[in-house]
């Protein structure tokens, strides 16, 4: 009788272990199934044109008399206004900044006497919503030198900076396009792998970039009228 009891106890234990293993196997299979997914990227691009130009010009005047140097600088500013008018730019879109006077006599570390005691600098910032006209004018900046104006690009820039300010107008359409292209890629993957495409697990809209249209060494985006707006959306789909 005792042996029968031990026998049936062993049978029950074996059945329990087998069932436990089966349930664990089902749980593992479900877990693996939930991990079946594909990650795809969708790209949307637009070619755009800058709608704003900012062109800082630093004017320099020098003389042994401060008043004469200041008058020379004022004439230079008038020449810049005339230059803008000749090239069809709105002369009211001009700002003066960065006025600076350097007195050579106050420099105790100077090793030699300067030819002009006073050097006066001021930056003239041309801001225009006609970038193409600003670009054309910048190619004729030598006219200012001919008029006796000493000028250089201010703010450490080379020529005008061209900006695209209407990015928000493009965002909804471009996001929709990038997402649609990501889904196309996911559907093709599902077809090739003989699976069914499920719902979205997670998505990343991506960052909008404004790039130079002509991406070559030494060419900056800010110096080009024509630009490329680009966004890459990353979407993760489950596979059934």
PLY file of the C-alpha trace (Angstrom):
ply
format ascii 1.0
element vertex 240
property float x
property float y
property float z
element edge 239
property int vertex1
property int vertex2
end_header
0.00 0.00 0.00
2.84 2.34 0.85
4.52 1.57 -2.46
1.30 2.36 -4.38
1.11 5.71 -2.64
4.68 6.52 -3.61
4.02 5.45 -7.18
0.98 7.72 -7.61
2.76 10.60 -5.90
5.57 10.27 -8.40
3.09 10.21 -11.29
1.33 13.37 -10.06
4.67 15.13 -9.63
5.77 14.18 -13.14
2.51 15.44 -14.63
2.86 18.73 -12.75
6.40 19.25 -14.02
5.32 18.48 -17.57
2.41 20.91 -17.44
4.58 23.58 -15.87
7.09 23.20 -18.68
4.33 23.39 -21.29
2.92 26.61 -19.81
6.41 28.07 -19.60
6.93 27.18 -23.26
3.70 28.91 -24.27
4.70 32.00 -22.29
8.11 32.04 -23.96
6.57 31.67 -27.40
4.23 34.59 -26.72
7.13 36.64 -25.45
9.14 35.95 -28.59
6.15 36.76 -30.78
5.78 40.15 -29.11
9.40 40.92 -29.98
8.81 40.53 -33.72
9.04 44.00 -35.19
10.74 45.98 -37.91
12.29 49.45 -37.69
12.15 51.57 -40.83
13.01 55.13 -41.82
11.12 57.50 -44.07
12.73 60.54 -45.68
11.11 63.72 -46.95
13.00 66.52 -48.70
12.09 69.88 -50.20
14.16 72.39 -52.15
13.48 75.89 -50.88
14.80 79.39 -51.41
15.95 81.74 -48.67
13.44 84.45 -47.83
15.66 86.66 -45.64
19.17 88.07 -46.06
21.36 89.65 -43.39
24.52 91.37 -44.56
26.80 93.07 -42.01
29.36 95.49 -43.41
32.04 96.97 -41.18
33.07 100.49 -42.17
36.45 101.85 -41.13
37.65 105.47 -41.09
41.00 106.80 -39.86
42.42 110.29 -39.27
44.56 112.20 -36.81
41.49 114.25 -35.93
38.58 112.39 -34.32
35.99 114.74 -35.76
37.38 114.27 -39.26
37.42 110.48 -38.83
33.80 110.54 -37.64
32.76 112.68 -40.61
34.54 110.25 -42.94
32.61 107.37 -41.37
29.30 109.24 -41.83
30.09 109.74 -45.52
30.76 106.02 -45.79
27.34 105.24 -44.32
25.73 107.60 -46.83
27.59 105.77 -49.63
26.23 102.45 -48.36
22.69 103.83 -48.49
23.25 105.08 -52.05
24.73 101.70 -52.97
21.63 99.93 -51.62
19.30 102.24 -53.52
21.17 101.61 -56.81
20.66 97.89 -56.34
16.96 98.11 -55.53
17.25 97.53 -51.79
15.10 99.27 -49.19
17.36 101.79 -47.47
15.10 101.82 -44.41
16.15 98.20 -43.73
19.49 99.25 -42.31
20.79 99.22 -38.75
23.93 100.73 -37.27
25.73 98.84 -34.54
29.13 98.27 -33.00
30.48 101.84 -32.97
34.10 101.75 -31.81
36.91 104.31 -31.56
40.54 103.30 -31.22
43.03 105.93 -30.03
46.59 104.97 -30.92
47.97 107.53 -28.46
46.26 105.67 -25.61
48.01 102.41 -26.47
51.04 102.32 -24.19
52.24 99.06 -25.69
52.47 100.32 -29.29
55.97 99.77 -30.70
55.67 102.47 -33.36
53.76 105.66 -34.00
50.57 105.10 -36.02
50.07 107.12 -39.17
46.56 108.00 -37.98
45.83 108.51 -34.31
42.13 107.65 -34.48
40.50 104.63 -36.12
36.70 104.61 -36.07
34.67 101.49 -36.89
30.98 100.89 -37.24
28.96 97.95 -38.54
26.13 98.59 -40.97
23.67 95.69 -41.00
21.58 95.35 -44.15
18.46 93.23 -43.59
16.24 92.44 -46.54
13.41 90.15 -47.59
14.83 90.26 -51.14
17.75 87.82 -50.81
18.35 87.55 -54.56
18.89 91.31 -54.79
21.22 91.26 -51.79
23.25 88.51 -53.46
23.50 90.55 -56.65
24.54 93.64 -54.69
27.19 91.72 -52.74
28.84 90.78 -56.03
29.25 94.50 -56.77
30.57 95.56 -53.37
33.74 96.87 -55.03
31.64 99.93 -55.95
32.00 101.05 -52.34
35.79 100.82 -52.52
35.71 102.87 -55.71
33.71 105.49 -53.79
36.45 105.64 -51.15
34.71 103.54 -48.49
36.87 101.11 -46.55
34.61 98.18 -45.84
34.86 94.55 -44.79
32.35 91.84 -43.92
31.41 92.29 -40.29
30.70 89.66 -37.65
33.28 87.22 -38.97
31.13 86.28 -41.98
32.00 86.15 -45.66
29.29 88.10 -47.41
25.55 87.94 -46.70
23.83 85.23 -44.65
20.73 83.77 -46.29
17.98 82.37 -44.06
14.84 80.31 -44.63
12.23 81.29 -42.05
9.09 79.43 -43.23
10.01 75.98 -41.95
6.81 75.66 -39.88
4.74 75.93 -43.08
6.39 72.78 -44.44
6.43 70.61 -41.32
2.94 68.99 -41.44
3.19 67.94 -45.10
6.77 66.69 -44.78
6.07 64.68 -41.62
3.11 63.01 -43.34
5.24 62.18 -46.37
8.12 60.79 -44.29
5.70 58.62 -42.29
4.06 57.31 -45.47
7.43 56.37 -46.93
8.37 54.59 -43.70
5.18 52.53 -43.92
5.89 51.65 -47.55
9.28 50.32 -46.50
7.72 48.33 -43.64
5.05 46.84 -45.93
7.71 45.75 -48.39
9.70 44.14 -45.59
6.61 42.28 -44.36
5.90 41.06 -47.88
9.47 39.87 -48.40
9.51 38.06 -45.04
6.04 36.50 -45.54
4.57 38.19 -42.45
1.72 40.57 -41.73
2.42 44.17 -40.78
0.95 45.15 -37.42
0.52 48.46 -35.68
3.08 51.07 -34.73
5.06 50.23 -31.59
6.83 53.55 -31.38
7.78 56.44 -33.67
10.33 59.24 -33.76
9.48 62.25 -35.89
13.13 63.17 -36.36
14.85 66.56 -36.55
14.34 68.96 -39.42
17.57 70.02 -41.08
18.21 72.92 -43.43
21.15 71.94 -45.63
23.06 73.50 -48.48
21.53 72.43 -51.77
25.01 71.93 -53.20
26.81 70.01 -50.48
30.42 70.40 -51.51
33.53 71.09 -49.40
33.84 74.76 -48.51
30.23 75.63 -49.35
28.12 76.63 -46.37
24.34 76.47 -46.11
24.13 80.08 -44.87
25.87 81.37 -48.00
23.45 79.76 -50.47
20.11 81.06 -51.68
18.90 77.56 -52.57
18.60 75.11 -49.68
17.34 71.61 -48.96
14.98 70.95 -46.05
15.17 67.33 -44.85
13.53 65.23 -42.16
13.94 61.53 -41.38
11.17 59.79 -39.41
11.91 56.49 -37.66
8.94 54.16 -37.12
8.83 50.74 -35.45
6.06 48.36 -36.58
5.10 45.05 -35.00
4.96 41.95 -37.22
2.08 39.49 -36.87
0 1
1 2
2 3
3 4
4 5
5 6
6 7
7 8
8 9
9 10
10 11
11 12
12 13
13 14
14 15
15 16
16 17
17 18
18 19
19 20
20 21
21 22
22 23
23 24
24 25
25 26
26 27
27 28
28 29
29 30
30 31
31 32
32 33
33 34
34 35
35 36
36 37
37 38
38 39
39 40
40 41
41 42
42 43
43 44
44 45
45 46
46 47
47 48
48 49
49 50
50 51
51 52
52 53
53 54
54 55
55 56
56 57
57 58
58 59
59 60
60 61
61 62
62 63
63 64
64 65
65 66
66 67
67 68
68 69
69 70
70 71
71 72
72 73
73 74
74 75
75 76
76 77
77 78
78 79
79 80
80 81
81 82
82 83
83 84
84 85
85 86
86 87
87 88
88 89
89 90
90 91
91 92
92 93
93 94
94 95
95 96
96 97
97 98
98 99
99 100
100 101
101 102
102 103
103 104
104 105
105 106
106 107
107 108
108 109
109 110
110 111
111 112
112 113
113 114
114 115
115 116
116 117
117 118
118 119
119 120
120 121
121 122
122 123
123 124
124 125
125 126
126 127
127 128
128 129
129 130
130 131
131 132
132 133
133 134
134 135
135 136
136 137
137 138
138 139
139 140
140 141
141 142
142 143
143 144
144 145
145 146
146 147
147 148
148 149
149 150
150 151
151 152
152 153
153 154
154 155
155 156
156 157
157 158
158 159
159 160
160 161
161 162
162 163
163 164
164 165
165 166
166 167
167 168
168 169
169 170
170 171
171 172
172 173
173 174
174 175
175 176
176 177
177 178
178 179
179 180
180 181
181 182
182 183
183 184
184 185
185 186
186 187
187 188
188 189
189 190
190 191
191 192
192 193
193 194
194 195
195 196
196 197
197 198
198 199
199 200
200 201
201 202
202 203
203 204
204 205
205 206
206 207
207 208
208 209
209 210
210 211
211 212
212 213
213 214
214 215
215 216
216 217
217 218
218 219
219 220
220 221
221 222
222 223
223 224
224 225
225 226
226 227
227 228
228 229
229 230
230 231
231 232
232 233
233 234
234 235
235 236
236 237
237 238
238 239
